[in-house]
Amino acid sequence: MTDLAGSASNSPVPVGQLADRYGIELAPSLADWFESDQWQQTGRQEYHAAVTPGELLADAPEPIWPGLMNASLLPLISNRSGDWICGVVDENSQISRLVQWYHGGGDWILWGNGLPEAIAFDRLQSRLPGPRRRHAIPAEDPGAPPITVAPSQADRLATADPENAASKNTASKNTDLENTDPWIEWATQYLPPSVAEVLRSESTLDPGQLAGCLIDAHVAETAVRCELIQDALQLSVFSALPRSVVEKFSSDSDQISRWSLQHDSIPPDVRQAITEAFNCAGNTAADAPFEQDWDAAETQAVAVTQLTPDIAWGWDISGLAALRRGDRSVARDRFLRGIECSVFSDQSIRLQTHGTVRIAAKFSAAMLAESFPETVAESPYLQALCEPNLMRRSDRVSKHWWQLAETAFDEGDFAEAHRCYVAAGWDVGMRPITAFADLLDRIAESADRSKQTGRSALARVHRGCLQDRYGT
């Protein structure tokens, strides 16, 4: 057994059992999280309820949502509303990234390269530039007002756990509560000094300075850049207005999404109506945020494509920025990279790229279909992504990846087979949920044969959860 963080093998908390169960080597911070009993504490941010070692060692861990969660995800902290901070098991059988996973659509976004970064971002995100919205929000109400991400402690706990809300009200009145968060105290020992200082003190940094501090320290950098893109593009025009007002402009949510993403596409009469709506709400016309800084958005998006090239929204936004300024060659290349990324990584609701869903499963695919139709004619995969019928679309894409996986497996390229099997399930999704039984078996076998022990073990746990929940 690997000696985790120097003394994990002697810990009364079953860190070694966790490592053995999931075939992984825990980073020092994550090993310490379990062996120092941090998981027994209650956090004071949105994500405040830790998964216990006992839950992770259960035959069918309750926090795992098989088929909905990618088979490489291991839930670690919950907001008790169905959303999770998950560790991502990589090809080296380590948890090298932490993502926020949203149960409403299965979307995920990178929150850091370790648990301390994710905890720090959860604490600091409300102080960053941009609209204050949760990291994954429903698409069905484009006119809903922004959702605060840093409510009072009492409100947060009432939402997360109504039964315990009353008992928490007294404690929430303590003005020093935020500064004595046990998880923050723990996380600071693993974070760069500049970020630890911001977390420990009542920092005077303005939102832009705070974003710069986190980026310079490489702490939750991808998530911070997502906030900066939202700020640069002022993506809250319609979300700042009541639904009844929005419906006067258009009943087509896809159209509203396109207007929200590119404000210069909003018709003059609608722009005037928005301005009047803002004025009626007691604001000045200047408060209607029509100005967008696409250069700044492109800078942030390009940085994301370099940091995390498997995230779709970096390619989506940088590709659209290039297309807008007339650089079609760069735009085409970026969109072609974007279609390689899972649709669950696109943050389409927050970044208002979901208005093209009727054209294609992915924003980059839709942009290729609209501006570079020859690419679709040349690619059976793009044709599958652009299938008009939504049901057939997912079936065609899943079948595409499954066939590639089977070919790679037969040829002995088990790492490629594993990649393609995962794509079959989570490129655009797969149905029905029971179909994941065979898929998880193949993912586990291909991972095992390619010596990805962590991914193999975790896929088998996901498979056990599927059997437990659905009897298949």
LUMDREN-24984 format. One record per residue (C-alpha): z, y, x. Coordinates in nm, 3 decimals. Example, Ala and Ser with C-alpha at 12.3 -4.5 7.8 and 13.67 -1.06 7.14 Angstrom:
[[0.780; -0.450; 1.230]],
[[0.714; -0.106; 1.367]],
END
This chain:
[[0.000; 0.000; 0.000]],
[[-0.085; 0.348; 0.126]],
[[0.218; 0.552; 0.230]],
[[0.170; 0.851; 0.001]],
[[0.305; 1.185; 0.118]],
[[0.510; 1.009; 0.381]],
[[0.775; 0.857; 0.157]],
[[0.611; 0.764; -0.170]],
[[0.662; 0.392; -0.110]],
[[1.040; 0.440; -0.118]],
[[1.046; 0.668; -0.422]],
[[1.236; 0.559; -0.731]],
[[0.948; 0.703; -0.934]],
[[0.666; 0.444; -0.931]],
[[0.418; 0.649; -0.727]],
[[0.309; 0.338; -0.543]],
[[0.256; 0.160; -0.872]],
[[0.039; 0.447; -0.994]],
[[-0.168; 0.432; -0.678]],
[[-0.209; 0.058; -0.710]],
[[-0.283; 0.067; -1.085]],
[[-0.563; 0.320; -1.041]],
[[-0.681; 0.216; -0.697]],
[[-0.637; 0.568; -0.561]],
[[-0.473; 0.752; -0.276]],
[[-0.274; 1.044; -0.412]],
[[-0.286; 1.378; -0.232]],
[[0.053; 1.494; -0.099]],
[[0.097; 1.750; -0.377]],
[[0.023; 1.500; -0.654]],
[[0.246; 1.235; -0.497]],
[[0.522; 1.494; -0.474]],
[[0.462; 1.590; -0.839]],
[[0.570; 1.243; -0.942]],
[[0.832; 1.157; -0.681]],
[[1.014; 1.492; -0.706]],
[[1.026; 1.454; -1.085]],
[[0.833; 1.773; -1.158]],
[[0.671; 1.585; -1.444]],
[[1.011; 1.578; -1.616]],
[[1.013; 1.959; -1.637]],
[[0.850; 2.160; -1.915]],
[[0.597; 2.421; -1.807]],
[[0.589; 2.766; -1.961]],
[[0.217; 2.828; -1.985]],
[[-0.039; 2.690; -2.229]],
[[-0.046; 2.354; -2.048]],
[[0.320; 2.263; -2.040]],
[[0.365; 1.892; -2.122]],
[[0.323; 1.648; -1.833]],
[[0.201; 1.291; -1.871]],
[[0.480; 1.059; -1.759]],
[[0.440; 0.779; -1.505]],
[[0.535; 0.537; -1.782]],
[[0.247; 0.659; -1.996]],
[[0.003; 0.620; -1.708]],
[[0.128; 0.268; -1.636]],
[[0.097; 0.154; -1.999]],
[[-0.164; -0.108; -2.081]],
[[-0.358; 0.149; -2.288]],
[[-0.238; 0.499; -2.187]],
[[-0.222; 0.717; -2.498]],
[[-0.352; 1.035; -2.324]],
[[-0.687; 0.873; -2.235]],
[[-0.960; 0.935; -2.494]],
[[-1.208; 0.654; -2.415]],
[[-1.573; 0.735; -2.467]],
[[-1.493; 1.102; -2.517]],
[[-1.345; 1.154; -2.173]],
[[-1.568; 1.073; -1.878]],
[[-1.454; 0.746; -1.721]],
[[-1.349; 0.929; -1.402]],
[[-1.091; 1.148; -1.580]],
[[-0.718; 1.084; -1.563]],
[[-0.509; 1.314; -1.790]],
[[-0.206; 1.473; -1.624]],
[[-0.088; 1.771; -1.834]],
[[-0.135; 1.855; -2.203]],
[[-0.111; 2.164; -2.420]],
[[-0.008; 1.934; -2.707]],
[[-0.308; 2.051; -2.902]],
[[-0.536; 1.774; -2.779]],
[[-0.656; 1.941; -2.459]],
[[-0.577; 1.820; -2.109]],
[[-0.571; 1.908; -1.742]],
[[-0.725; 1.598; -1.586]],
[[-0.763; 1.467; -1.235]],
[[-1.115; 1.361; -1.138]],
[[-1.132; 1.041; -0.934]],
[[-1.409; 1.074; -0.676]],
[[-1.619; 0.823; -0.486]],
[[-1.352; 0.806; -0.213]],
[[-1.086; 0.699; -0.465]],
[[-0.903; 1.029; -0.446]],
[[-0.826; 1.294; -0.706]],
[[-1.007; 1.579; -0.540]],
[[-1.060; 1.807; -0.841]],
[[-0.867; 1.915; -1.149]],
[[-1.050; 2.007; -1.466]],
[[-0.954; 2.145; -1.804]],
[[-1.089; 1.909; -2.073]],
[[-1.133; 2.031; -2.430]],
[[-1.103; 1.776; -2.708]],
[[-1.321; 1.968; -2.954]],
[[-1.641; 1.891; -2.768]],
[[-1.550; 1.708; -2.449]],
[[-1.640; 2.013; -2.238]],
[[-1.475; 2.049; -1.901]],
[[-1.440; 2.323; -1.643]],
[[-1.309; 2.302; -1.287]],
[[-0.966; 2.458; -1.248]],
[[-0.908; 2.377; -0.882]],
[[-0.903; 2.119; -0.609]],
[[-0.541; 2.023; -0.667]],
[[-0.273; 2.034; -0.934]],
[[-0.103; 2.345; -0.785]],
[[-0.428; 2.541; -0.823]],
[[-0.466; 2.437; -1.186]],
[[-0.107; 2.538; -1.264]],
[[-0.160; 2.873; -1.089]],
[[-0.479; 2.941; -1.283]],
[[-0.313; 2.858; -1.613]],
[[-0.051; 3.121; -1.529]],
[[-0.288; 3.392; -1.404]],
[[-0.597; 3.360; -1.623]],
[[-0.474; 3.612; -1.881]],
[[-0.461; 3.880; -1.609]],
[[-0.821; 3.835; -1.495]],
[[-1.117; 4.053; -1.605]],
[[-1.311; 3.965; -1.916]],
[[-1.238; 3.882; -2.279]],
[[-0.916; 3.696; -2.337]],
[[-1.036; 3.369; -2.479]],
[[-0.933; 3.009; -2.441]],
[[-1.141; 2.807; -2.199]],
[[-1.300; 2.605; -2.474]],
[[-1.341; 2.740; -2.824]],
[[-1.502; 2.621; -3.145]],
[[-1.864; 2.715; -3.205]],
[[-1.853; 2.721; -3.582]],
[[-1.711; 3.073; -3.617]],
[[-1.911; 3.324; -3.409]],
[[-1.738; 3.615; -3.576]],
[[-1.383; 3.504; -3.509]],
[[-1.171; 3.751; -3.313]],
[[-1.085; 3.670; -2.951]],
[[-0.805; 3.417; -2.906]],
[[-0.527; 3.533; -2.678]],
[[-0.468; 3.298; -2.387]],
[[-0.126; 3.428; -2.296]],
[[0.077; 3.451; -2.618]],
[[0.451; 3.490; -2.611]],
[[0.646; 3.183; -2.513]],
[[0.774; 3.144; -2.869]],
[[0.424; 3.161; -3.017]],
[[0.286; 2.923; -2.758]],
[[0.553; 2.663; -2.819]],
[[0.528; 2.704; -3.194]],
[[0.156; 2.626; -3.174]],
[[0.204; 2.338; -2.935]],
[[0.513; 2.182; -3.088]],
[[0.624; 2.333; -3.422]],
[[0.927; 2.105; -3.450]],
[[1.077; 2.243; -3.130]],
[[0.973; 2.604; -3.179]],
[[1.299; 2.720; -3.331]],
[[1.508; 2.581; -3.048]],
[[1.287; 2.760; -2.796]],
[[1.299; 3.105; -2.955]],
[[1.625; 3.208; -2.791]],
[[1.510; 3.103; -2.448]],
[[1.179; 3.283; -2.491]],
[[1.361; 3.614; -2.523]],
[[1.473; 3.591; -2.163]],
[[1.260; 3.847; -1.981]],
[[1.295; 3.651; -1.657]],
[[1.163; 3.329; -1.812]],
[[0.807; 3.364; -1.680]],
[[0.936; 3.416; -1.325]],
[[1.152; 3.104; -1.333]],
[[0.884; 2.860; -1.444]],
[[0.976; 2.541; -1.254]],
[[0.613; 2.439; -1.219]],
[[0.520; 2.774; -1.069]],
[[0.809; 2.747; -0.825]],
[[0.685; 2.403; -0.727]],
[[0.317; 2.500; -0.702]],
[[0.375; 2.796; -0.467]],
[[0.468; 2.569; -0.177]],
[[0.114; 2.426; -0.181]],
[[-0.076; 2.752; -0.232]],
[[-0.193; 3.016; 0.017]],
[[0.073; 3.285; 0.082]],
[[-0.128; 3.558; -0.089]],
[[-0.146; 3.364; -0.415]],
[[0.213; 3.241; -0.390]],
[[0.327; 3.602; -0.358]],
[[0.134; 3.704; -0.670]],
[[0.293; 3.418; -0.863]],
[[0.646; 3.494; -0.742]],
[[0.642; 3.868; -0.800]],
[[0.551; 4.121; -1.063]],
[[0.224; 4.196; -0.889]],
[[0.062; 4.536; -0.926]],
[[-0.287; 4.399; -0.864]],
[[-0.538; 4.508; -1.126]],
[[-0.760; 4.236; -1.283]],
[[-1.043; 4.283; -1.033]],
[[-0.806; 4.273; -0.737]],
[[-0.642; 3.960; -0.868]],
[[-0.981; 3.791; -0.905]],
[[-1.063; 3.891; -0.548]],
[[-0.731; 3.755; -0.424]],
[[-0.792; 3.415; -0.582]],
[[-1.152; 3.396; -0.464]],
[[-1.060; 3.497; -0.108]],
[[-0.792; 3.227; -0.108]],
[[-1.033; 2.971; -0.261]],
[[-0.788; 2.904; -0.544]],
[[-0.947; 2.805; -0.877]],
[[-1.253; 2.989; -0.750]],
[[-1.504; 2.839; -0.992]],
[[-1.291; 2.918; -1.298]],
[[-1.230; 3.274; -1.176]],
[[-1.602; 3.332; -1.132]],
[[-1.657; 3.215; -1.491]],
[[-1.421; 3.491; -1.604]],
[[-1.612; 3.745; -1.396]],
[[-1.944; 3.641; -1.550]],
[[-1.804; 3.691; -1.899]],
[[-1.679; 4.033; -1.796]],
[[-2.010; 4.134; -1.635]],
[[-2.209; 4.031; -1.943]],
[[-1.958; 4.160; -2.201]],
[[-1.996; 3.848; -2.412]],
[[-1.753; 3.958; -2.682]],
[[-1.974; 4.185; -2.895]],
[[-1.977; 3.965; -3.205]],
[[-1.646; 3.789; -3.144]],
[[-1.477; 4.129; -3.166]],
[[-1.600; 4.175; -3.523]],
[[-1.485; 4.002; -3.843]],
[[-1.699; 3.711; -3.959]],
[[-1.788; 3.896; -4.279]],
[[-1.939; 4.176; -4.072]],
[[-2.128; 3.937; -3.845]],
[[-2.284; 3.758; -4.142]],
[[-2.440; 4.087; -4.252]],
[[-2.644; 4.085; -3.932]],
[[-2.760; 3.722; -3.950]],
[[-2.659; 3.392; -4.103]],
[[-2.820; 3.210; -3.810]],
[[-2.550; 3.130; -3.555]],
[[-2.810; 3.042; -3.293]],
[[-2.964; 3.387; -3.330]],
[[-2.625; 3.551; -3.292]],
[[-2.563; 3.345; -2.979]],
[[-2.889; 3.469; -2.827]],
[[-2.804; 3.828; -2.912]],
[[-2.458; 3.783; -2.764]],
[[-2.602; 3.653; -2.438]],
[[-2.877; 3.913; -2.397]],
[[-2.780; 4.241; -2.559]],
[[-3.120; 4.398; -2.501]],
[[-3.258; 4.142; -2.749]],
[[-3.047; 4.285; -3.033]],
[[-3.272; 4.474; -3.277]],
[[-3.208; 4.851; -3.298]],
[[-3.087; 4.836; -3.659]],
[[-2.836; 4.565; -3.572]],
[[-2.716; 4.762; -3.270]],
[[-2.660; 5.062; -3.496]],
[[-2.474; 4.850; -3.748]],
[[-2.251; 4.709; -3.475]],
[[-2.174; 5.058; -3.351]],
[[-2.083; 5.166; -3.704]],
[[-1.864; 4.858; -3.746]],
[[-1.676; 4.945; -3.430]],
[[-1.635; 5.304; -3.549]],
[[-1.500; 5.187; -3.884]],
[[-1.243; 4.982; -3.697]],
[[-1.115; 5.300; -3.533]],
[[-1.300; 5.264; -3.204]],
[[-1.552; 5.493; -3.045]],
[[-1.920; 5.400; -3.017]],
[[-1.864; 5.342; -2.646]],
[[-1.641; 5.050; -2.735]],
[[-1.943; 4.853; -2.855]],
[[-2.016; 4.676; -2.525]],
[[-2.397; 4.671; -2.501]],
[[-2.413; 4.730; -2.127]],
[[-2.452; 4.417; -1.915]],
[[-2.449; 4.376; -1.537]],
[[-2.687; 4.087; -1.478]],
[[-2.688; 4.143; -1.102]],
[[-2.312; 4.086; -1.087]],
[[-2.340; 3.784; -1.316]],
[[-2.611; 3.633; -1.098]],
[[-2.402; 3.684; -0.785]],
[[-2.111; 3.495; -0.938]],
[[-2.334; 3.222; -1.082]],
[[-2.514; 3.162; -0.753]],
[[-2.177; 3.127; -0.580]],
[[-2.082; 2.864; -0.837]],
[[-2.403; 2.667; -0.776]],
[[-2.308; 2.654; -0.409]],
[[-1.945; 2.565; -0.471]],
[[-1.993; 2.314; -0.753]],
[[-2.360; 2.225; -0.799]],
[[-2.276; 1.968; -1.068]],
[[-2.171; 2.245; -1.310]],
[[-2.450; 2.344; -1.548]],
[[-2.350; 2.701; -1.629]],
[[-2.399; 2.821; -1.273]],
[[-2.765; 2.716; -1.289]],
[[-2.803; 2.837; -1.649]],
[[-2.684; 3.192; -1.584]],
[[-2.844; 3.230; -1.240]],
[[-3.172; 3.092; -1.375]],
[[-3.176; 3.330; -1.669]],
[[-3.090; 3.623; -1.441]],
[[-3.387; 3.538; -1.217]],
[[-3.615; 3.500; -1.519]],
[[-3.506; 3.838; -1.655]],
[[-3.598; 4.015; -1.330]],
[[-3.934; 3.840; -1.313]],
[[-3.867; 3.588; -1.035]],
[[-4.019; 3.295; -1.217]],
[[-4.031; 3.061; -0.919]],
[[-3.659; 3.093; -0.852]],
[[-3.582; 3.070; -1.224]],
[[-3.784; 2.751; -1.258]],
[[-3.612; 2.589; -0.960]],
[[-3.268; 2.682; -1.092]],
[[-3.339; 2.551; -1.440]],
[[-3.467; 2.226; -1.291]],
[[-3.134; 2.193; -1.108]],
[[-2.950; 2.280; -1.427]],
[[-3.094; 1.989; -1.622]],
[[-2.939; 1.753; -1.365]],
[[-2.590; 1.854; -1.483]],
[[-2.402; 1.708; -1.777]],
[[-2.416; 1.909; -2.097]],
[[-2.037; 1.881; -2.105]],
[[-2.019; 2.107; -1.799]],
[[-2.211; 2.401; -1.948]],
[[-1.934; 2.607; -2.116]],
[[-2.203; 2.699; -2.368]],
[[-1.970; 2.850; -2.627]],
[[-1.790; 3.083; -2.389]],
[[-2.113; 3.184; -2.214]],
[[-2.317; 3.204; -2.535]],
[[-2.588; 2.963; -2.419]],
[[-2.558; 2.732; -2.720]],
[[-2.819; 2.920; -2.923]],
[[-3.095; 2.696; -2.786]],
[[-2.952; 2.364; -2.906]],
[[-3.231; 2.317; -3.160]],
[[-3.487; 2.334; -2.879]],
[[-3.320; 2.109; -2.625]],
[[-2.994; 1.938; -2.542]],
[[-2.937; 2.172; -2.247]],
[[-2.989; 2.545; -2.203]],
[[-3.186; 2.498; -1.880]],
[[-3.412; 2.246; -2.054]],
[[-3.473; 2.491; -2.338]],
[[-3.561; 2.766; -2.090]],
[[-3.807; 2.534; -1.918]],
[[-3.962; 2.443; -2.253]],
[[-3.999; 2.810; -2.348]],
[[-4.109; 2.961; -2.017]],
[[-4.242; 2.664; -1.815]],
[[-4.384; 2.419; -2.072]],
[[-4.581; 2.234; -1.804]],
[[-4.252; 2.096; -1.665]],
[[-4.183; 1.922; -1.996]],
[[-4.527; 1.765; -2.005]],
[[-4.469; 1.628; -1.654]],
[[-4.124; 1.477; -1.720]],
[[-4.030; 1.198; -1.963]],
[[-3.667; 1.294; -1.908]],
[[-3.730; 1.654; -2.013]],
[[-3.921; 1.526; -2.313]],
[[-3.614; 1.327; -2.412]],
[[-3.393; 1.635; -2.372]],
[[-3.634; 1.829; -2.594]],
[[-3.660; 1.563; -2.867]],
[[-3.640; 1.762; -3.196]],
[[-3.426; 1.508; -3.381]],
[[-3.071; 1.536; -3.250]],
[[-2.983; 1.172; -3.310]],
[[-3.295; 1.040; -3.141]],
[[-3.242; 1.293; -2.862]],
[[-2.911; 1.146; -2.751]],
[[-3.043; 0.792; -2.791]],
[[-3.350; 0.864; -2.579]],
[[-3.148; 1.030; -2.302]],
[[-2.891; 0.749; -2.293]],
[[-3.166; 0.487; -2.284]],
[[-3.337; 0.674; -1.999]],
[[-3.025; 0.660; -1.783]],
[[-2.935; 0.305; -1.883]],
[[-3.275; 0.177; -1.773]],
[[-3.248; 0.359; -1.440]],
[[-2.901; 0.214; -1.391]],
[[-3.014; -0.141; -1.462]],
[[-3.302; -0.107; -1.218]],
[[-3.075; 0.029; -0.946]],
[[-2.821; -0.247; -1.011]],
[[-3.087; -0.519; -0.986]],
[[-3.207; -0.366; -0.659]],
[[-2.855; -0.367; -0.516]],
[[-2.811; 0.011; -0.511]],
[[-2.477; -0.003; -0.684]],
[[-2.371; 0.356; -0.611]],
[[-2.688; 0.484; -0.778]],
[[-2.637; 0.239; -1.063]],
[[-2.288; 0.376; -1.115]],
[[-2.417; 0.734; -1.122]],
[[-2.680; 0.646; -1.380]],
[[-2.442; 0.445; -1.599]],
[[-2.207; 0.743; -1.610]],
[[-2.500; 0.967; -1.704]],
[[-2.592; 0.726; -1.983]],
[[-2.258; 0.798; -2.142]],
[[-2.193; 1.160; -2.053]],
[[-2.517; 1.338; -1.976]],
[[-2.559; 1.446; -2.339]],
[[-2.329; 1.189; -2.499]],
[[-2.383; 0.845; -2.647]],
[[-2.329; 0.688; -2.987]],
[[-2.167; 0.503; -3.148]],
[[-1.827; 0.504; -2.981]],
[[-1.827; 0.124; -2.972]],
[[-2.133; 0.133; -2.744]],
[[-1.903; 0.247; -2.466]],
[[-1.757; -0.104; -2.443]],
[[-2.055; -0.247; -2.257]],
[[-2.107; 0.079; -2.071]],
[[-1.752; 0.091; -1.934]],
[[-1.786; -0.271; -1.822]],
[[-2.103; -0.181; -1.630]],
[[-1.946; 0.134; -1.485]],
[[-1.648; -0.067; -1.361]],
[[-1.866; -0.342; -1.213]],
[[-2.105; -0.104; -1.037]],
[[-1.813; 0.100; -0.903]],
[[-1.646; -0.216; -0.778]],
[[-1.963; -0.334; -0.602]],
[[-2.013; 0.007; -0.440]],
[[-1.653; 0.002; -0.309]],
[[-1.540; 0.285; -0.537]],
[[-1.210; 0.118; -0.612]],
[[-1.053; 0.415; -0.790]],
[[-1.343; 0.463; -1.027]],
[[-1.357; 0.090; -1.093]],
[[-0.986; 0.067; -1.176]],
[[-0.991; 0.379; -1.394]],
[[-1.298; 0.262; -1.587]],
[[-1.118; -0.062; -1.663]],
[[-0.819; 0.133; -1.795]],
[[-1.055; 0.337; -2.014]],
[[-1.205; 0.008; -2.130]],
[[-0.862; -0.123; -2.225]],
[[-0.797; 0.195; -2.424]],
[[-1.124; 0.148; -2.611]],
[[-1.025; -0.209; -2.698]],
[[-0.684; -0.091; -2.811]],
[[-0.812; 0.195; -3.029]],
[[-1.131; 0.050; -3.172]],
[[-1.090; -0.326; -3.133]],
[[-1.406; -0.359; -2.927]],
END
